[in-house]
Amino acid sequence: MAKMSAGLIMFRRTNAKLEVLLVHLGGPFWAKKDAGAWFIPKGEINPSEDELAAAQREFEEETGVKPTAPFLSLGQVKHKSGKAVTAWAFEGDCNPAVLRSNTFQMEWPPHSGKMREFPEIDRAQFFTVETAREKMHPAEFDFLPRLTKLLDAT
């Protein structure tokens, strides 16, 4: 069965431009990757957990910021791996340089027997939709045209 994740996109409007907050995954695998290595803050949905509640929990765990309503539904996308991601957007602002993430442990270097701790998210940044197209994982970029359409309709 494919994994199910839920996430939130924080957006802000500056100088008549829409910007979205994206996160870069921590740990050694992602350390030197940039293009296609930025994602929306998201995580797996716990059994019997409401999808929006999971998205809010994951956003706070990965950024240290408590998201605030209203939340705009952006539907679902699927990664090539089969993982489904459901997302919402909310308007907000923060200083990405001071965001804090939870951590995880893994053996590093491989086969060394040494466990190291890494932040789940090593950095966050606001990007315009145009720049996000280059930075984001392609499957998750599909959320941004949906967000733009929703905001244009209001």
C-alpha positions in Angstrom: 0.0 0.0 0.0 1.3 3.4 -1.0 2.3 5.9 1.8 0.0 8.8 2.5 1.4 12.1 3.6 -0.2 15.5 4.3 1.4 18.9 4.3 0.9 22.7 4.4 2.2 25.5 2.2 2.7 28.8 3.9 2.4 31.7 1.4 2.9 35.4 1.6 2.4 38.3 -0.9 5.3 40.7 -1.2 5.7 43.4 -3.8 2.7 42.0 -5.7 4.5 38.6 -5.9 3.3 35.3 -4.4 6.0 33.5 -2.4 5.8 30.1 -0.8 7.8 28.6 2.0 9.7 25.4 1.0 12.0 23.2 3.1 15.2 21.4 2.2 15.6 17.9 3.6 18.4 17.4 6.1 20.9 14.5 6.3 23.8 13.5 4.1 21.8 12.3 1.1 20.3 15.7 0.4 23.2 17.9 1.6 24.5 18.8 -1.9 21.3 18.7 -3.8 19.3 21.8 -4.7 17.2 21.6 -7.9 14.3 19.3 -7.2 15.3 18.9 -3.6 12.9 21.4 -2.0 9.5 20.2 -0.7 6.5 21.4 1.1 6.6 20.6 4.9 4.8 17.3 5.2 4.8 13.9 6.8 3.0 10.6 7.1 -0.5 10.5 8.4 -0.9 8.4 11.5 -3.6 5.7 11.6 -7.0 7.2 12.2 -5.5 10.8 12.1 -7.4 13.5 10.2 -5.4 14.5 7.1 -5.5 18.3 7.9 -4.6 17.6 11.5 -1.6 15.6 10.3 -0.6 18.4 8.0 -0.7 21.0 10.8 1.3 18.7 13.1 4.0 18.0 10.5 4.3 21.7 9.6 4.9 22.6 13.2 7.3 19.7 13.8 9.4 20.6 10.7 9.4 24.4 11.1 8.6 25.2 14.7 5.8 27.5 13.5 2.2 26.9 14.5 0.0 27.2 11.3 -3.2 29.3 11.5 -6.5 29.0 9.7 -8.0 29.5 7.2 -6.6 26.5 5.2 -7.2 26.3 1.4 -7.4 22.8 0.1 -5.0 22.1 -2.8 -6.0 18.4 -3.4 -3.6 15.6 -3.8 -0.5 14.7 -6.0 1.4 11.5 -6.4 5.1 11.0 -6.4 6.6 8.5 -8.9 7.2 6.2 -5.9 3.4 6.0 -5.5 3.3 8.1 -2.3 0.2 10.4 -2.2 0.5 13.8 -0.7 -2.5 15.9 0.2 -1.9 19.6 0.9 -3.5 22.8 2.1 -2.2 26.4 2.0 -2.4 29.2 4.5 -1.2 32.8 4.5 1.5 33.6 7.0 5.0 34.9 7.4 8.1 34.0 9.3 11.9 34.3 9.3 13.1 31.1 7.6 16.6 31.5 9.1 15.3 30.9 12.7 13.0 27.9 11.9 13.8 24.8 13.9 13.1 21.2 12.9 12.9 17.9 14.7 15.7 15.4 14.2 16.3 11.8 13.2 19.1 9.3 13.7 20.9 7.2 11.1 24.1 5.3 10.7 26.6 7.6 9.1 28.9 6.9 7.3 27.2 3.8 6.0 28.4 0.5 7.6 30.5 2.5 10.2 28.4 1.4 13.2 28.2 5.1 14.2 24.8 6.7 14.7 24.5 10.4 14.0 21.7 12.8 14.5 20.5 15.1 11.7 17.8 17.7 11.4 14.8 16.5 9.4 14.9 19.9 7.7 18.2 21.7 7.3 16.9 24.9 5.9 13.8 26.7 4.7 13.2 29.6 2.3 10.5 31.6 0.6 10.5 31.4 -3.2 8.4 33.0 -5.9 6.4 30.5 -7.9 8.8 30.9 -10.9 11.8 30.0 -8.8 9.9 27.3 -7.0 9.5 25.5 -10.4 13.2 25.0 -10.5 13.7 24.2 -6.8 10.8 21.9 -6.0 10.3 18.2 -6.4 8.3 18.1 -9.7 5.2 16.3 -8.3 4.8 18.8 -5.5 5.1 21.8 -7.9 1.6 20.9 -9.1 0.2 22.4 -5.9 1.4 25.9 -6.8 -0.7 26.5 -10.0 -3.7 25.3 -7.9 -2.8 27.8 -5.2 -2.4 30.6 -7.7 -5.7 29.8 -9.3 -7.5 29.9 -5.9 -5.9 33.2 -4.9 -6.7 34.8 -8.3 -10.4 33.8 -7.7 -10.6 35.7 -4.4 
